[in-house]
Amino acid sequence: MASRLIVPFALAALCACSSFHYEESSPVTTPEPEAIEGLAIPDSPPLREPFTTYLKVTRDGVTVGYVVRYDALPAGSSIERNYRAGTMFVENNRFERIGFITYLGQGYRYHGADSQSVGQGPLERLLPSYFGEQGTLEVTPLH
């Protein structure tokens, strides 16, 4: 008798659960929100490493991204890291890495698990490859 009561409720619950629709938006069609001014840099690795310079990239006063540059370590330093001095990581305004620039000035943009070359040159010349050509990009130190 108890099974007669449980079965209808179980079927109703199963139908209710299957009616929920999960929609995943495409990163291509989802606009990135503007960064919140004054947002602290996350403490997760490799951010906030010693001897690293953090730069903010803005267009017309709006933060569009960040650059993390690995500086030279002092002689006799016990710090170990996987990147040579001069290597830079380019991040969007949500601190997600979108590419990198080697210490030799070769820029790459991430495409899934791969990366695609965007050219070679100084940071200012490569940044439009990551953030678009429209407007003037300004790079300032982030304190």
N, C-alpha and C positions, 0 to 999 in steps of 0.2 A: 504494500500500500504506500509506503514511503517513497518507493521508486516512481510511483505514478505522479507524485508531487514534485520530485526532483527533476525528472526528465523535462517537463515543460519549461521550468526555470532555467535549466542548463541550455536548452535550445534557444531560449530568448536571450540569454547572456551571450551565446556564441554569435547570434545574428547581430546583436548590438555592437559587438566588438568588430565584426567584419564590415560594418557600415562606415567606420572611421576611415577617412581618406588621408593618406600621408603624401604630402607634396614636397618634393625637393626642388628648390629653385636653382637654376643654372647660374654659375658664377659669372657667366658672360652677360646675362640679362639683369643681374642684381646690382643696382648701383651701390657704390661704397659710401657709407655714411661719413660725414666730415669728422675729423678727429676732434676730440674735446680738448680745448686749450687747457694746459696745466695738468694733463693726464700724466701720471708718473710712469716712468719706464719700468716695465715688469722686471722682477728680480731673477727670472728664470734664465738659465744658461742659454746662449753665451753672453747675454746682456749683463751690464754692470761689471764686466771684467776690468781689472786694473790695466792701465796703460792703453785704454781704448777711448776714442773720441766719438761722441754722439752728435750728429748734425740733423737739423730739422729742415725739410724741404717744403717751401710754401709757393703758392701761385696766387697772386693778387690778395695776399694776406690770409689765405686759407691753407692750412696744413694738408699736404697731399702725401707726405711720406717722411721717411727717416733714412739716414745712412749711418752705419756703424763701421768705423775705421779702426783697424788694429794698428797701434803705434809701436815703435821700436821698444823693446824691453831694455832696461838698464843692464850694463855689464854685471855679471855675477848674479843675476836674478834667478830665483828658484822656480819661477812661474813657468809652467809648461802649457803650450797651446798648439792647436793643429794648424794655425794659419800664420803665414809670414807677415811681417810688418808691411803695411801698405795695402793689405787686402781689405776690401770694403764690402759690406752686405747692404743691399738696398731693400727697404721695407715699406709696405704701404702704411696708410694712416691708422691701421689697427695693429701695428708692429709685427705683421706677418711678412716673412721674407719672400720677395718676388724676384730676386736676382742677386748677382754679386759681380764685383770687379776685381780682377786679380791684381797682385802687386805690380804687374807689368802694364796695367791699364787696359786689359782685355775684358770687355763687359759681356755678361751672359744673363739672359732672362729665363726663369724657370717656366717650363711647360710640362706640367705633371711631374713625372719622375725624371724627366730629361731637362736639359738646358739648351738654349739656342743663342748663338753669338749675336750681339747687337752692335759690335764694332769695337774699335780701339781708340783710346784717347783719354784726355783728362775728364774728371768727374763731371764738370759743367757741360761738356759736349755729349756725354753718355746719358745724363739724366732724362732728357726728353724721350729716349727710347723706353724708359720705364714709366714715365708720367704723362706722356703726350707732348705734342709740339705747341699747342695753343697757350698763349700767355707767357710771361717771363717767370722762370723758376729761380727762386732765391734760396741759397743755402746759408744757414746760420748755426752757430754752435748751440747745443741744447745743454742747459745747465742742470 
